[in-house]
């Protein structure tokens, strides 16, 4: 029988969100014997709910509540965006965690160093890679080379570069009670067979099995509540029937993604916290980063069948270094990243029509794509705010993702990356090369960032908010800088680390 906690049980930890941060944190705490209630805004999908159809799964997974500003792509379901991620699991580099020290004062950027070092994070990266089954670590073999990888790597070697397979949190062999990847090619539509690591298949079931965990799907967190001293006392949420409930809590951990997390804090403004909770610095919602990205497609004389296999089979790391001689700070990774025919058709030439589109789509089987993932400079005015002119179904102001132009550093980086990819494709005698701007943002980070000084951010290096000791940030919102790597592995490592800290502080009676 599933565990049930009373609404007035003030001894539980409330975790808001069940994705890479919330799902991992909840399981880690439950394994230590701590009691957790997880509020998830989305539904709890079962394996039979997943189908190998991109458009249908887009509708089932995507968070489609109203918002204004830039388009983003996050998931509203148990497992969060670990349902639609492509599995690439890459560690931050040392210089990326010391951006302010390494890059200096970049004009227009609001850079800070992370409040702890890569060396301190490395043991938690080890644990995260083991938990997630990252290929190329812990004696886990890489996936077999896909056609897309073979073609792109051939081109790269001709141009003096090299790609590598993985590292990927998709089983290359049966592991952790889940099968090996069957190379179906629908990674971003959710993995029907469960080979891809997702908290839906891994952390949530394991947390449930401890008897210390209650999952409440279709439960939208509306406000965090506090007492006269400012200590968090619980969470107001709308349950599956739309009824408002309050779950009391000893600790609240917010892991709603870098859009919904600052939105919740801002919507929790009160007489004591007039600008929103944990916002004495005015930094809640600011410094939002989403990676500097672009997609480049190339067609070849012979079929590639890039859709056969995992969506993101390999990466090129050599441009991920910090080398100011290139004309920008930080670096970028190149990632082979293909999607199915439907999404390719709608995105390869945004707004295009006629022969310009059809000529490319007719060559789909002959096509391969490379995606740029570059470090995005944090900017104070790149932010999440509340749009009070529009209310959601719960009567709350919706989030606005500020329309901020890419930082000049991002622009210079993307220009360099585009030249690199074109050089690689031309070296392999590509026929057509098509460039397209970014997809809707899916690497959302930094809007409640960590800082050593409370005036510069929202939370400490443990994700503990500077203003409120029993309120934590537990997702990519806490990133101090974006780095050039996909964020999921780092989110998981931080969640494991945060669970150790919370359990220790609870045991010591400090929170």
Residue pairs with C-beta under 8 A, 6 or more apart in sequence:
2 208
2 214
2 215
3 208
3 211
3 212
3 213
3 214
4 214
5 12
5 35
5 37
5 214
5 247
7 245
7 246
7 247
7 248
8 248
9 35
9 248
10 233
10 234
10 248
10 249
10 250
11 35
11 250
12 35
12 36
12 37
12 247
12 248
12 249
12 250
13 29
13 34
13 35
13 36
13 37
13 249
13 250
13 251
13 252
13 253
13 502
14 36
14 37
14 38
14 39
14 234
14 235
14 247
14 249
14 251
14 252
14 253
15 22
15 25
15 26
15 29
15 36
15 37
15 38
15 39
15 253
15 255
15 474
16 22
16 38
16 39
16 221
16 235
16 252
16 253
16 254
16 255
16 256
16 264
17 23
17 38
17 39
17 40
17 41
17 80
17 254
17 255
17 256
17 257
17 260
17 261
17 474
17 475
18 26
18 38
18 40
18 78
18 79
18 80
18 199
18 200
18 204
18 215
18 255
19 75
19 79
19 80
19 81
19 82
19 199
19 255
19 257
19 475
19 491
20 80
20 81
20 82
20 85
20 199
20 475
20 476
20 488
20 491
20 492
20 495
21 255
21 474
21 475
21 476
21 491
21 492
21 494
21 495
22 38
22 40
22 80
22 199
22 253
22 255
22 256
22 474
22 475
22 495
23 38
23 79
23 80
23 82
23 199
23 200
23 203
23 204
23 207
24 131
24 199
24 203
24 491
24 492
24 495
24 496
24 499
25 253
25 255
25 474
25 495
25 498
25 499
26 36
26 38
26 203
26 204
26 207
26 213
27 199
27 202
27 203
27 204
27 206
27 207
27 210
27 213
28 495
28 496
28 499
28 500
29 36
29 212
29 499
29 502
29 503
30 36
30 206
30 207
30 210
30 212
30 213
31 206
31 207
31 210
32 499
32 503
33 210
33 212
34 212
34 502
34 503
34 506
35 212
36 207
36 212
36 213
36 214
37 214
37 216
37 247
37 249
38 204
38 207
38 213
38 214
38 215
38 216
39 216
39 219
39 220
39 221
39 235
39 237
39 247
40 77
40 78
40 215
40 216
40 217
40 218
40 219
41 63
41 76
41 218
41 219
41 220
41 221
41 256
41 260
42 63
42 75
42 76
42 77
42 78
42 80
42 217
42 218
43 76
43 77
43 78
43 217
43 218
44 77
44 78
44 215
44 217
45 60
45 77
45 78
45 79
45 83
45 190
45 200
47 192
47 194
49 60
50 57
50 189
50 190
50 191
50 192
51 57
51 189
51 192
52 184
52 186
52 189
52 192
53 189
54 186
54 188
54 189
54 339
54 340
54 342
54 343
55 342
57 186
57 189
57 190
58 189
60 77
60 190
61 75
61 76
61 77
61 83
61 84
61 189
61 190
62 73
62 74
62 75
62 76
63 74
63 75
63 76
63 257
64 76
65 76
65 392
65 393
65 398
66 390
66 392
66 398
67 259
67 387
67 398
67 399
67 400
67 401
68 387
68 390
68 398
68 399
68 400
68 401
69 399
69 400
69 401
69 402
69 403
70 290
70 401
70 402
70 403
70 440
70 441
71 440
71 441
72 259
72 290
72 401
72 440
72 441
72 442
72 444
73 84
73 439
73 440
73 441
73 442
74 80
74 81
74 257
74 259
74 260
74 442
74 444
75 81
75 82
75 83
75 84
77 83
77 200
78 199
78 200
78 204
78 215
78 217
79 198
79 199
79 200
79 201
79 204
80 199
80 257
81 257
81 442
81 488
82 197
82 198
82 199
82 200
82 488
83 190
83 198
83 200
84 188
84 189
84 190
84 442
85 187
85 188
85 196
85 198
85 442
85 486
85 488
86 187
86 188
86 310
86 311
86 312
86 337
86 486
87 168
87 169
87 170
87 187
87 196
87 197
87 310
87 311
87 312
88 166
88 167
88 168
88 169
88 312
88 315
88 335
88 486
88 488
89 128
89 129
89 132
89 134
89 166
89 167
89 168
89 169
89 486
89 488
89 489
90 167
90 315
90 333
90 485
90 486
90 489
91 118
91 125
91 485
91 489
91 490
92 118
92 121
92 483
92 485
92 490
93 118
93 320
93 483
93 484
93 485
94 117
94 118
95 102
95 321
95 322
95 330
96 330
96 375
96 481
96 483
96 484
96 485
97 113
97 114
97 117
97 118
97 121
97 480
97 481
97 483
98 113
98 114
99 111
99 112
99 113
99 329
99 330
99 375
99 480
99 481
100 111
100 112
100 113
101 113
102 322
102 329
103 109
103 111
103 322
103 329
103 330
104 329
105 111
106 329
106 377
106 407
106 409
107 408
108 377
108 379
108 407
108 408
109 377
109 378
109 379
109 407
109 409
110 286
110 287
110 378
110 379
110 380
111 377
111 378
111 481
112 378
112 449
112 451
112 452
112 456
112 457
112 480
112 481
113 452
113 480
114 450
114 461
114 480
114 481
115 450
115 451
115 452
115 460
115 461
115 480
116 461
121 490
121 493
121 494
121 497
124 493
124 494
124 496
124 497
125 489
125 490
125 493
127 493
127 496
128 134
128 489
128 492
128 493
128 496
129 137
129 138
129 167
129 489
130 137
130 138
131 197
131 202
131 492
131 496
132 169
132 197
132 489
132 492
133 140
133 169
133 171
133 175
133 176
133 197
134 140
134 166
134 167
134 168
134 169
134 489
135 141
135 142
135 143
135 165
135 166
135 167
135 168
135 169
135 170
135 172
136 142
136 165
136 166
136 167
137 167
140 172
140 173
140 175
141 172
141 173
142 165
142 166
142 167
142 168
142 172
143 165
143 166
143 168
143 170
143 172
143 181
143 309
143 310
143 313
144 172
145 153
145 165
145 313
146 183
146 306
146 308
146 309
146 310
146 313
147 304
147 305
147 306
147 308
147 309
148 304
148 306
148 309
148 313
148 336
148 338
148 368
148 369
149 163
149 165
149 309
149 313
149 314
149 336
151 300
151 304
151 306
151 368
151 428
152 163
152 314
152 336
152 368
152 370
152 424
152 428
153 162
153 163
153 314
154 428
155 298
155 424
155 425
155 427
155 428
155 430
156 162
156 163
156 316
156 424
156 427
156 428
158 424
158 427
158 428
159 423
159 424
159 426
159 427
159 428
161 316
161 318
161 420
161 424
162 316
162 318
163 314
163 315
163 316
163 334
163 336
164 314
164 315
164 316
164 317
165 313
165 314
166 313
166 314
166 315
168 310
168 312
168 313
169 196
169 197
169 488
169 489
170 181
170 187
170 191
170 195
170 196
170 197
170 310
171 178
171 179
171 180
171 181
171 195
171 196
172 180
172 181
173 180
174 180
176 202
178 193
178 194
178 195
178 201
178 202
179 193
179 194
179 195
180 195
181 193
181 195
181 196
181 310
182 193
182 195
183 308
183 309
183 310
184 192
184 193
185 307
185 308
185 309
185 310
185 311
185 340
186 192
186 340
187 196
187 310
187 311
187 312
188 311
188 339
190 198
191 198
191 201
194 201
204 215
207 213
207 215
208 215
216 237
216 239
216 240
217 240
218 239
218 240
219 237
219 238
219 239
219 240
219 245
220 237
220 238
220 394
221 235
221 236
221 237
221 254
221 256
221 264
222 235
222 236
222 237
222 238
222 244
222 264
222 267
222 394
222 396
223 235
223 236
223 264
223 267
223 268
224 232
224 234
224 235
224 236
224 252
224 254
224 264
224 265
224 268
224 277
224 471
225 232
225 233
225 234
225 235
225 236
225 246
225 268
226 232
226 233
226 270
226 272
226 273
226 277
226 468
227 233
228 272
230 272
230 273
230 467
230 468
231 468
231 469
231 470
232 249
232 251
232 252
232 277
232 468
232 470
232 471
233 248
233 249
234 246
234 247
234 248
234 249
234 252
235 246
235 247
235 249
235 252
236 244
236 245
236 246
237 244
237 245
237 246
237 247
238 244
238 245
238 394
239 245
242 394
249 470
250 470
250 506
250 511
251 470
251 471
251 472
251 502
251 506
251 511
252 470
252 471
252 472
253 463
253 472
253 473
253 474
253 498
253 502
254 261
254 264
254 265
254 448
254 471
254 472
254 473
254 474
254 475
254 477
255 261
255 473
255 474
255 475
255 495
256 263
256 264
256 475
257 444
257 475
257 476
257 477
258 288
258 384
258 444
258 445
258 446
258 447
258 448
258 475
258 476
258 477
259 384
259 399
259 401
259 444
259 447
260 399
261 447
261 448
261 473
261 475
261 477
262 284
262 285
262 384
262 399
262 447
262 448
262 477
263 285
263 384
263 386
263 398
263 399
265 276
265 277
265 278
265 279
265 284
265 448
265 458
266 275
266 276
266 279
266 284
266 285
266 384
266 385
266 386
267 276
267 386
267 396
267 397
268 276
268 277
269 275
269 276
269 277
270 277
273 279
273 467
275 282
275 284
276 284
277 284
277 465
277 467
277 468
277 471
278 284
278 448
278 458
278 459
278 465
278 466
278 467
278 468
278 471
278 473
279 458
279 467
280 454
280 466
280 467
281 454
281 455
281 456
281 457
281 458
281 466
283 448
283 449
283 451
283 456
283 457
283 458
284 447
284 448
284 458
285 383
285 384
285 385
285 447
285 448
286 380
286 381
286 382
286 383
286 447
287 378
287 379
287 380
287 382
287 383
287 446
287 447
287 449
287 457
288 378
288 382
288 383
288 384
288 401
288 402
288 444
288 445
288 446
288 447
289 376
289 377
289 378
289 382
289 445
289 446
289 479
289 481
289 482
290 376
290 441
290 442
290 443
290 444
290 445
290 482
291 373
291 374
291 375
291 376
291 441
291 443
291 445
291 482
291 484
292 332
292 372
292 373
292 374
292 375
292 376
292 406
292 410
292 413
292 414
293 371
293 372
293 373
293 374
293 414
293 438
293 439
293 443
294 371
294 372
294 414
294 417
294 418
294 435
294 436
294 437
294 438
295 337
295 347
295 369
295 370
295 371
295 372
295 435
295 436
295 437
295 438
295 439
296 369
296 370
296 371
296 372
296 418
296 421
296 422
296 425
296 433
296 434
296 435
296 436
297 344
297 348
297 360
297 367
297 368
297 369
297 432
297 433
297 434
297 435
297 436
298 367
298 368
298 369
298 370
298 425
298 428
298 430
298 431
298 432
298 433
298 434
299 360
299 363
299 366
299 367
299 430
299 431
299 432
300 366
300 367
300 368
300 428
300 429
300 430
300 431
301 366
301 429
301 431
302 366
303 365
303 366
304 365
304 366
304 367
304 368
305 365
306 338
306 367
306 368
306 369
307 338
307 339
307 340
307 341
311 337
311 338
311 339
312 335
312 336
312 337
312 371
313 336
314 335
314 336
315 333
315 334
315 335
315 336
316 333
316 334
316 335
317 333
319 331
319 332
319 333
319 334
319 416
319 417
319 420
320 331
320 332
320 333
320 484
320 485
321 331
322 329
322 330
322 331
323 331
326 416
327 412
327 416
328 409
328 412
328 413
328 416
329 375
329 377
329 409
330 374
330 375
330 377
330 409
330 413
330 483
330 484
331 374
331 375
331 413
331 484
332 372
332 373
332 374
332 375
332 413
332 414
332 416
332 417
332 484
333 372
333 373
333 374
333 484
333 485
334 370
334 371
334 372
334 373
334 417
334 420
334 421
334 424
335 370
335 371
335 372
335 373
335 486
336 368
336 369
336 370
336 371
337 369
337 370
337 371
338 344
338 367
338 368
338 369
339 347
339 369
341 361
341 364
344 361
344 364
344 367
344 369
345 357
345 361
345 364
347 436
347 439
348 357
348 360
348 361
348 434
348 436
349 356
349 357
349 360
349 434
349 436
350 436
350 437
359 432
360 367
360 432
360 434
363 431
363 432
366 431
370 421
370 424
370 425
372 414
372 417
372 418
372 421
373 443
373 484
373 485
373 486
374 410
374 413
374 414
374 417
374 484
375 413
375 481
375 482
375 483
375 484
376 406
376 407
376 410
376 482
377 407
377 409
377 410
378 446
378 449
378 481
378 482
379 404
379 407
381 402
381 404
382 402
382 404
383 402
383 404
383 447
384 399
384 400
384 401
384 402
384 447
385 399
385 400
385 402
386 397
386 398
386 399
386 400
387 397
387 398
387 399
387 400
388 397
390 397
390 398
391 397
391 398
392 398
401 441
406 414
418 435
422 433
425 433
426 433
443 476
443 482
443 486
443 487
444 476
445 476
445 477
445 479
445 482
445 487
446 476
446 477
446 479
446 480
446 481
446 482
447 477
448 457
448 458
448 459
448 473
448 477
448 478
449 457
449 458
449 459
449 477
449 478
449 479
449 480
450 457
450 458
450 459
450 460
450 461
450 463
450 478
450 479
450 480
451 457
451 458
451 459
451 460
451 466
451 480
452 461
454 466
454 467
457 466
457 480
458 465
458 466
458 473
458 477
458 478
459 465
459 466
459 472
459 473
459 478
460 466
462 472
462 497
462 498
462 501
463 472
463 473
463 474
463 478
463 494
463 498
464 471
464 472
464 501
465 471
465 472
465 473
469 510
469 511
470 511
472 498
472 502
474 494
474 495
474 498
475 491
476 487
476 490
476 491
478 494
479 487
479 490
483 490
502 511
505 511
